[in-house]
Amino acid sequence: MRLAYSSFLFCALLCACKQEAPVAEVSVYAPSAQALNEGAQRIQADVAYLASDAHEGRAAGSPGFDQAAEYVATRFKNLGLEPAGDNGTYFQRVPLLEALRQQAGASLKLQQDNFIQEFIFEKEFLPGVNFNAPSHSVTAPLVFVGQGVFAPEFKHNDFAGVVLRDKIAVIFDGAPENFPITQRAFYSSRNEKLRQLSERGAIGVLYISNPKKEEKRPWSMDSGNWAIPGMRLVDKSGMPIDSFPQLQASASVNLSATRKILDGGKFSADVVFDQLKNGKLQAFDLPGMLTMSGTTQLSTLESRNVVAKLPGSSPQLSSENLVFSAHLDHLGIGMPVKGDAIYNGALDNALGVGIMLEAARSASLLSTKPKRSMIFIALTGEEKGLLGADYYAKNPTVPKSSIVANINMDMPVVLTELLDVVTIGVDHSSLQKQVEQAATEIGFLLSPDPAPDEVVFVRSDQFAFVRQGIPAVYLDGGVIAKDPNIIGKDLLENFLKTHYHKPSDDLKQPIHYATAAKMAALNARIGQLVADDPYRPRWNLGDFLGQKFAGQP
């Protein structure tokens, strides 16, 4: 029944798409109420298809994802966009390694003197997936290294006074709260932490919890999904990228296990939690030896980015490209919640894809075509670590030097009519000027990131482009509701706590599609301004990201 329904809906929506061709061209981005209503209907139809149960959560590399990718490619074609993937198609193949942890053989044991503490799988610990070997077992001393951050520009070194070589690093997530938001996001990146640990000779890493983290998102909310596989890109020789083979084992533990590991050391768990809260963590060796064991089922697979192009109109600028992105994948099938095991990803990120498609439609109907070319990409593997974005940013289907900027749309939480959008990363480059102008014209207020501790700037696809030195902005749903009786930030926080990465992020969510259509108009107008500007977007002078990734002064 699901497949039959999916096929029926697919055909119906394709018919609707084909009827778009006769629509009159438009010359400005100033959507009327009628235009917003029509855009809302198109976005709703896209979300209804992409987030239906028939696609079983669109996990990267799955048949459900492939069906969604075919749908987006057809939408691109019906909008008149050119294929911009591999070999004249709308698809760019993305080679992947899938790693599925196994319960059999998984163990975590702490030995202190003659006492052995064995932790319980899923309830207290989970082994990390191992992309480098099908089985591992490491026994080594432990050393606590705070949040695993080395930031010389702030004279901050979590590794001061300890030796990591041939030891297991014990670390918290995140980065110091007193860091500026951008640097805090960068140093919170797990890849940055793992790089630091590898360079210092650690052979394992143990991620520990804390009361604030447990309160915000309890361990039990995610631990049941341990069977969802991890993924990595593979290089031309088939070896996993960013897999840090120096680190032979990894694991995560819950709050009670964290206490057992920290208590008995130089500082008790409660003292360490206070140090974390006050930004005064100190590294120290922990007593005992930790044994980390696990097995991983490894297999290769392939997924696809869906890539289309709207050619620019200027002989001088059409060879340059502005990239719009939104990830198409979600989590697939996981731990059942209230009898539902399909993680549909309606807001995360079927809605983002729908908004990007509507922005592409607006751009394609301009009577005066944008001067620069526009690339639209529905990305795979975001939920596995920005893999599709990372692959495209490193292996673009246009010359890398031609990409001037990235505009990303991810999980816009739009559950009521909103007066604002949240701009993340806008203050790093000259894109800020175009974003502010477009917001004024479209009628949106601009709000800063309402939850900087979530460090979302390094957790969404635009960061893959930033790492290649490309200016980018991530536009998200706002927090100011039109209805004064509704607190927009409360809606966002409730979604994150109750529905984020849950089966309930589905078509029953009260998505406000008119606001989504307005966000599409904003994206399109930003794109037009960037595409028509005689100057490429530029990193701000002295910007941290520009210095780190683009060699800017």
Summary of the structure (lengths in Angstrom):
residues: 553
radius of gyration: 23.7
end to end distance: 59.2
largest distance: 79.9
contacts: 1990
relative contact order: 0.15
helix: 37%
strand: 26%
